[in-house]
Amino acid sequence: MFVVDGGKETSVLTATRETPKETPKAPEPASTPKSNIVFKNCTDANKAGYYNIHRGEPGYAPKLDRDNDGIACEK
């Protein structure tokens, strides 16, 4: 764009605004199915290869967490 200022042409930069592009959405995390792993006691869990089962992990149960620190069947 040019503007005439006192008989002399001057170029003027005009800012253009870029239209924001849509930000791609992150895929929804797959819902984790509830596990049906249940142990009668830690001996059974250990026989199945489960040790140090953290709260929220398959196989965890409060009854297996003696000291209530969030880790059941500690090795």
CYANA upper distance limits for C-alpha pairs under 8 A (distance plus 0.5 A):
  1 MET  CA     11 SER  CA      6.55
  1 MET  CA     12 VAL  CA      6.29
  1 MET  CA     13 LEU  CA      7.42
  1 MET  CA     14 THR  CA      8.02
  2 PHE  CA      9 GLU  CA      6.75
  2 PHE  CA     10 THR  CA      6.11
  2 PHE  CA     11 SER  CA      5.01
  2 PHE  CA     12 VAL  CA      6.40
  3 VAL  CA      9 GLU  CA      6.20
  3 VAL  CA     10 THR  CA      5.86
  3 VAL  CA     11 SER  CA      6.75
  3 VAL  CA     12 VAL  CA      7.34
  4 VAL  CA      8 LYS  CA      5.98
  4 VAL  CA      9 GLU  CA      5.07
  4 VAL  CA     10 THR  CA      6.74
  5 ASP  CA      9 GLU  CA      6.70
  5 ASP  CA     10 THR  CA      7.34
 34 LYS  CA     58 PRO  CA      8.21
 35 SER  CA     58 PRO  CA      5.91
 35 SER  CA     59 GLY  CA      7.90
 36 ASN  CA     58 PRO  CA      8.04
 36 ASN  CA     59 GLY  CA      8.22
 37 ILE  CA     58 PRO  CA      6.51
 37 ILE  CA     59 GLY  CA      5.39
 38 VAL  CA     59 GLY  CA      5.93
 38 VAL  CA     60 TYR  CA      8.28
 38 VAL  CA     61 ALA  CA      8.29
 39 PHE  CA     44 ASP  CA      6.55
 39 PHE  CA     45 ALA  CA      6.24
 39 PHE  CA     59 GLY  CA      7.16
 40 LYS  CA     44 ASP  CA      6.96
 40 LYS  CA     45 ALA  CA      8.37
 41 ASN  CA     45 ALA  CA      6.99
 41 ASN  CA     64 LEU  CA      6.84
 42 CYS  CA     46 ASN  CA      6.38
 42 CYS  CA     64 LEU  CA      6.78
 42 CYS  CA     72 ALA  CA      8.36
 42 CYS  CA     73 CYS  CA      5.74
 43 THR  CA     47 LYS  CA      6.69
 44 ASP  CA     48 ALA  CA      6.89
 45 ALA  CA     49 GLY  CA      6.86
 45 ALA  CA     50 TYR  CA      5.50
 45 ALA  CA     51 TYR  CA      7.52
 45 ALA  CA     59 GLY  CA      8.36
 45 ALA  CA     73 CYS  CA      7.96
 46 ASN  CA     50 TYR  CA      5.43
 46 ASN  CA     51 TYR  CA      6.42
 46 ASN  CA     73 CYS  CA      8.10
 50 TYR  CA     59 GLY  CA      8.42
 50 TYR  CA     73 CYS  CA      8.18
 51 TYR  CA     72 ALA  CA      7.86
 51 TYR  CA     73 CYS  CA      5.87
 51 TYR  CA     74 GLU  CA      6.31
 51 TYR  CA     75 LYS  CA      6.46
 52 ASN  CA     71 ILE  CA      6.03
 52 ASN  CA     72 ALA  CA      6.01
 52 ASN  CA     73 CYS  CA      5.83
 52 ASN  CA     74 GLU  CA      4.97
 52 ASN  CA     75 LYS  CA      6.77
 53 ILE  CA     57 GLU  CA      6.93
 53 ILE  CA     58 PRO  CA      8.20
 53 ILE  CA     59 GLY  CA      7.34
 53 ILE  CA     60 TYR  CA      6.11
 53 ILE  CA     71 ILE  CA      5.84
 53 ILE  CA     72 ALA  CA      5.44
 53 ILE  CA     73 CYS  CA      6.90
 53 ILE  CA     74 GLU  CA      7.89
 54 HIS  CA     60 TYR  CA      6.85
 54 HIS  CA     70 GLY  CA      6.16
 54 HIS  CA     71 ILE  CA      4.97
 54 HIS  CA     72 ALA  CA      6.81
 55 ARG  CA     60 TYR  CA      6.22
 55 ARG  CA     61 ALA  CA      8.04
 55 ARG  CA     70 GLY  CA      5.49
 55 ARG  CA     71 ILE  CA      6.64
 55 ARG  CA     72 ALA  CA      8.08
 56 GLY  CA     60 TYR  CA      7.09
 60 TYR  CA     64 LEU  CA      7.58
 60 TYR  CA     71 ILE  CA      8.34
 60 TYR  CA     72 ALA  CA      6.74
 61 ALA  CA     65 ASP  CA      7.35
 61 ALA  CA     72 ALA  CA      7.64
 62 PRO  CA     66 ARG  CA      8.16
 62 PRO  CA     68 ASN  CA      7.66
 62 PRO  CA     72 ALA  CA      7.93
 64 LEU  CA     72 ALA  CA      5.54
 64 LEU  CA     73 CYS  CA      6.48
 65 ASP  CA     69 ASP  CA      7.55
 65 ASP  CA     70 GLY  CA      7.22
 65 ASP  CA     71 ILE  CA      6.45
 65 ASP  CA     72 ALA  CA      4.58
 65 ASP  CA     73 CYS  CA      6.96
 66 ARG  CA     72 ALA  CA      7.70
